[in-house]
């Protein structure tokens, strides 16, 4: 069961990473980027603007961790029953 949590985290991470690359204004990534106090930039990295790329990674990490926590606590709850 421990390996399944990591797989869920990676699947959700890559899903939100790709989703954010298509829809750059997807919530929380852009807001977290703003909290860093770094100026927005369209400088291309791998053909994608820096702000969009960092926002996509932040969204992937944020939603991946949330999904992993829900899975972990859900498994612990149902295994004890």
Contact map, one row per residue, 1 for C-alpha under 8 A:
111110000000000000000000000000000000000000000000000000000000000000000000000000000
111111000000000000000000000000000000000000000000000000000000000000000000000000000
111111100000000000000000000000000000000000000000000000000000000000000000000000000
111111110000000000000000000000000000000000000000000000000000000000000000000000000
111111111000000000000000000000000000000000000000000000000000000000010011000000000
011111111100000000000000000000000000000000000000000000000000000000010000000000000
001111111110000000000000000000000000000000000000000000000000000000000000000000000
000111111111000000000000000000000000000000000000000000000000000100110000000000000
000011111111100000000000000000000000000000000000000000000000000110110000000000000
000001111111110000000000000000000000000000000000000000000000000100000000000000000
000000111111111000000000000000000000000000000000000000000000000100000000000000000
000000011111111100000000000000000000000000000000000000000001001100100000000000000
000000001111111110000000000000000000000000000000000000001011101100000000000000000
000000000111111111000000000000000000000000000000000000000001000000000000000000000
000000000011111111100000000000000000000000000000000000000001000000000000000000000
000000000001111111110000000000000000000000000000000000010011001000000000000000000
000000000000111111111000000000000000000000000000000000011011000000000000000000000
000000000000011111111100000000000000000000000000000000010000000000000000000000000
000000000000001111111110000000000000000000000000000000010000000000000000000000000
000000000000000111111111110000000000000000000000000100110010000000000000000000000
000000000000000011111111000000000000000000000000000110010000000000000000000000000
000000000000000001111111000000000000000000000000000000000000000000000000000000000
000000000000000000111111110000000000000000000000000000000000000000000000000000000
000000000000000000011111110001000000000000000000000100110000000000000000000000000
000000000000000000010011111001000000000000000000000000000000000000000000000000000
000000000000000000010011111111000000000000000000000000000000000000000000000000000
000000000000000000000000111111100000000000000000000000000010000000000000000000000
000000000000000000000000011111110000000000000000000000000110000000000000000000000
000000000000000000000000011111111000000000000000000001111110000000000000000000000
000000000000000000000001111111111100000000000000001100100000000000000000000000000
000000000000000000000000001111111110000000000000000000000000000000000000000000000
000000000000000000000000000111111111000000000000000000100100000000000000000000000
000000000000000000000000000011111111110000000000001001100100000000000000000000000
000000000000000000000000000001111111110000000000000000000000000000000000000000000
000000000000000000000000000000111111110000000000000000000000000000000000000000000
000000000000000000000000000000011111110000000000000000000000000000000000000000000
000000000000000000000000000000001111111000000000000000000000000000000000000000000
000000000000000000000000000000001111111100000000000000000000000000000000000000000
000000000000000000000000000000000000111110000000000000000000000000000000000000000
000000000000000000000000000000000000011111000000011000000000000000000000000000000
000000000000000000000000000000000000001111100000111000000000000000000000000000000
000000000000000000000000000000000000000111110001111000000000000000000000000000000
000000000000000000000000000000000000000011111001110000000000000000000000000000000
000000000000000000000000000000000000000001111111110000000000000000000000000000000
000000000000000000000000000000000000000000111111110010000000000000000000000000000
000000000000000000000000000000000000000000011111000000000000000000000000000000000
000000000000000000000000000000000000000000011111100000000000000000000000000000000
000000000000000000000000000000000000000001111111110110000000000000000000000000000
000000000000000000000000000000000000000011111011111110000000000000000000000000000
000000000000000000000000000000000000000111111001111111000000000000000000000000000
000000000000000000000000000001001000000111000000111111100000000000000000000000000
000000000000000000011001000001000000000000000001111111110000000000000000000000000
000000000000000000001000000000000000000000001001111111111000000000000000000000000
000000000000000000000000000010001000000000000000011111111100000000000000000000000
000000000000000000010001000011011000000000000000001111111110000000000000000000000
000000000000000111111001000010000000000000000000000111111111000000000000000000000
000000000000100010000000000010000000000000000000000011111111100000000000000000000
000000000000000000000000000110011000000000000000000001111111110000000000000000000
000000000000100110010000001110000000000000000000000000111111111000000000000000000
000000000001111110000000000000000000000000000000000000011111111100000000000000000
000000000000100000000000000000000000000000000000000000001111111110000000000000000
000000000000000000000000000000000000000000000000000000000111111111000000000000000
000000000001100100000000000000000000000000000000000000000011111111100000000000000
000000011111100000000000000000000000000000000000000000000001111111110000000000000
000000001000000000000000000000000000000000000000000000000000111111111000000000000
000000000000000000000000000000000000000000000000000000000000011111111100000000000
000000011001000000000000000000000000000000000000000000000000001111111110000000000
000011011000000000000000000000000000000000000000000000000000000111111111000000000
000000000000000000000000000000000000000000000000000000000000000011111111100000000
000000000000000000000000000000000000000000000000000000000000000001111111110000000
000010000000000000000000000000000000000000000000000000000000000000111111111000000
000010000000000000000000000000000000000000000000000000000000000000011111111100000
000000000000000000000000000000000000000000000000000000000000000000001111111110000
000000000000000000000000000000000000000000000000000000000000000000000111111111000
000000000000000000000000000000000000000000000000000000000000000000000011111111100
000000000000000000000000000000000000000000000000000000000000000000000001111111110
000000000000000000000000000000000000000000000000000000000000000000000000111111111
000000000000000000000000000000000000000000000000000000000000000000000000011111111
000000000000000000000000000000000000000000000000000000000000000000000000001111111
000000000000000000000000000000000000000000000000000000000000000000000000000111111
000000000000000000000000000000000000000000000000000000000000000000000000000011111
